Amino acid sequence: MSYQRRLVEYALQRYGKPATATILADEATGIAISAGASVAVVESITAKSVAGHLRTLADRGRARIATRVRDEANRRAVPCWVPAQNVAHVDEPTPPPGVPAVVRSTRAEKAMEELMREAGEDAISTLVRMQAEMNAFIQRHQKRYNELKGVG
């Protein structure tokens, strides 16, 4: 069985609810990238190729159409797929060797982590300042409200 067909079956199983070929293509692409699949493999995952694999899986009794949804863009009903009943769990397939679609750079990752940390610190200080301003606003208006009520 091809990597992509195993990947589609795994994505279908992992998604956990009825899904169109387009949704499963997105799911499978994310899985493939996370697993370090090559650019060629990732680019080959399209809604059309996934639909073909789903039909093959259905022919082999491993997937079935659960329902159909209306695709307004194409004005037709699109099948929503689920794993067939009583099908054994499928493990995540290992992509074939190749240059990964996403090459991780240690320097780039560290720079991104630093930027995120700085952004987080800026956000926290902004929230603290805003909370202090909000508290002062509430106190001012509570005092004015009490004055108008004749309490203070």
Secondary structure, DSSP 8 states (H G I E B T S, - for coil): --HHHHHHHHHHHHH-S-B-HHHHHHHHHHHHHHTT-BHHHHHT--HHHHHHHHHHHHHTTSEEEEEEEEETTTTEEEEEEEE-TT----------SS-BSS---HHHHHHHHHHHHHHHHHHHHHHHHHHHHHHHHHHHHHHHHHHHHT--
